[in-house]
């Protein structure tokens, strides 16, 4: 088959919800993160609605737009700059051509008609359609199109254009004006319905604009290059087979490739391309131009088009948009062997993964128990699922030799929005201390059923029917990981409990961390930077980034009135086995379940090639509850690692192994899309718990008053006995932070039985503002039972630095 021969796995989207727009041609589309935004086009009338397709949830919706709503248009210019969209020109009602410019602020769905200044030399662009409109930096570049020489829109006298304009944009909103750049070299010939893209090589910082094809009485297949820095036009020499002349095609840049799909091409007769005035047809051919080598690579030729519904059918005037490394194609007209007055528009939506997905973030721990983990990782856009694997330090299977140093069960925060934070018991023991954004989606229907045979070779596609995405809540609490209090690792309590005394075995830290916003009037304000996922009920795109990058806390300092204790935390290399932190080695004070000596089996590093990775399973969402893993057949145990392109075994035929208490497990995860299994993430290490220590406090609330804040929490969901006291800490400014900005210094601000405390303005004036992600003041709260202190819940109280600096 053509697609298989080219290594392609086109996928037709069939299970979507919401108001699907009517099929059309001459429309345009852009992407804002996971959203595809479509405007204009026509089919029995020009469409004037703005349609949005959420690629993450497979939902169409019609946003409630307001402001200077433009009339419907077709064959217009349509570019996206952050969360604003610019529309220029096109054909409007009654066949009239336009040169109006509109701006849409997608964060508010607000339209505004803008009037740029005329160029200092020459006239502004005349009304036109079929032009190209490309964005680079703060400028849009307008080239060519088709104008009507007649003042009567019913009497069309076409004039093909090759004029070139530059439109300077103001930051955020508005425009400055048009200008006519002075260019060198030969200008491309006049044309309309061509494509123009902008590409800048990573190693050579000179941006280039490439114009391909179009119509000028006949269809074209010439390639033109404009060096935007020097404003020099040229005709680059290309290698490979140049695509057929075409117009009304699409061109999209993904990586260093310009993908060209569809369009009108000359009808060949007996292998010969017809003359200029001969027959022409729609094509479903697909190719790309390597923009670094200027080599054309054909993927699907005209003769390879099949009728098996495994490839997008021939079309022209469609839209194509890149979401990450995935290419989406929607609608367009199927003009195959049809006259102008008998056009049929396609109704289908397709996508193609152009390369394997990148490695996900490290697996992060949400909750640990004695025999299970609840884990998550950052979502990778446009993937079909995730392959999660683990490796155990102890022999597998084995029920003996459980190591001694375990992490007690802990809790973590999750936000459901509103004026309080509803939290569920969870735990953290991740190394290093990544901040993570936790949605706490349901585990239901996440695992791909065992009765579905999944093959993940490089030419196959993971098929998951009925895939559902969990819409992000309006408020999200980001979380990072820190470690247990000293008593949880065998230390006796000191005057003020520290997180971990310094020791030479590089103890790893773990705590539970949530983010809260600056509060007024006892309400939690939503975080704009993490409330930008759009669902069917929330039709707003924020201008902030969706993701929060992981950060590492490489150390921390705990300080009270009498003592100052430091500890270091480092991430173990993937090639080295996890070393359990030793407890107090200068005294004989140990805990029955905590050896003061590192277990002998862990003294020597274990190299990756000596390990065996076991599949936990394939998951549709970016979270999993792990209590078992699959044992591979004996004949495969000699393989050092699962190949990334290897077929996933039939899990129904494999035995399962339960997790053991107090055991270190390594985790890694890889994303899966139509190109196969991508690279694995960096390795994370977690340890199942040993019972006895209290969990971390939960449901932390921060309420701001005039001269203080009120900090409150709820007891651990798993106290493991009677809670004797709580301790609350505040990260403070310190000279040690100048030496190591990632090493926080904490001062105890409360110790007692109450589940609340007051933080005074004097204490807050000494607070350190942490910038590892968003500016925040950091608190930690921990509980103590008869056995000692458990892990801390860390809360990052988000700060509005503009407001803070003005105080």
WOJO-V627725 format. One record per run of one state. SS is the DSSP state (alpha for helix, beta for strand, coil for the rest). FROM is the first residue (numbers start at 1). LEN is the number of residues. Records with the same first field share a line. If there is no record, write none. Layout:
# WOJO-V627725
SS=FROM-LEN ; FROM-LEN
This chain:
# WOJO-V627725
coil=1-1 ; 6-4 ; 13-4 ; 18-7 ; 33-2 ; 43-3 ; 47-3 ; 55-4 ; 62-4 ; 68-6 ; 75-2 ; 82-2 ; 92-1 ; 96-1 ; 106-4 ; 115-2 ; 118-10 ; 130-2 ; 137-2 ; 149-9 ; 170-5 ; 180-4 ; 185-7 ; 193-2 ; 200-8 ; 216-3 ; 228-4 ; 235-4 ; 240-6 ; 248-2 ; 255-2 ; 262-2 ; 267-1 ; 270-2 ; 274-6 ; 284-2 ; 291-4 ; 301-1 ; 305-10 ; 317-2 ; 324-2 ; 331-2 ; 335-5 ; 343-1 ; 346-3 ; 354-10 ; 369-4 ; 377-8 ; 393-43 ; 439-8 ; 448-29 ; 480-1 ; 482-4 ; 490-21 ; 518-2 ; 521-2 ; 524-4 ; 531-24 ; 560-4 ; 569-22 ; 592-2 ; 595-5 ; 603-5 ; 611-3 ; 620-3 ; 627-1 ; 632-2 ; 637-14 ; 654-1 ; 659-5 ; 674-2 ; 681-3 ; 688-10 ; 705-3 ; 715-10 ; 733-2 ; 740-3 ; 753-3 ; 766-1 ; 768-1 ; 771-5 ; 786-2 ; 790-2 ; 799-2 ; 807-1
alpha=2-4 ; 93-3 ; 302-3 ; 340-3 ; 486-4 ; 528-3 ; 600-3 ; 608-3 ; 634-3 ; 651-3 ; 735-5 ; 761-5 ; 801-6
beta=10-3 ; 17-1 ; 25-8 ; 35-8 ; 46-1 ; 50-5 ; 59-3 ; 66-2 ; 74-1 ; 77-5 ; 84-8 ; 97-9 ; 110-5 ; 117-1 ; 128-2 ; 132-5 ; 139-10 ; 158-12 ; 175-5 ; 184-1 ; 192-1 ; 195-5 ; 208-8 ; 219-9 ; 232-3 ; 239-1 ; 246-2 ; 250-5 ; 257-5 ; 264-3 ; 268-2 ; 272-2 ; 280-4 ; 286-5 ; 295-6 ; 315-2 ; 319-5 ; 326-5 ; 333-2 ; 344-2 ; 349-5 ; 364-5 ; 373-4 ; 385-8 ; 436-3 ; 447-1 ; 477-3 ; 481-1 ; 511-7 ; 520-1 ; 523-1 ; 555-5 ; 564-5 ; 591-1 ; 594-1 ; 614-6 ; 623-4 ; 628-4 ; 655-4 ; 664-10 ; 676-5 ; 684-4 ; 698-7 ; 708-7 ; 725-8 ; 743-10 ; 756-5 ; 767-1 ; 769-2 ; 776-10 ; 788-2 ; 792-7
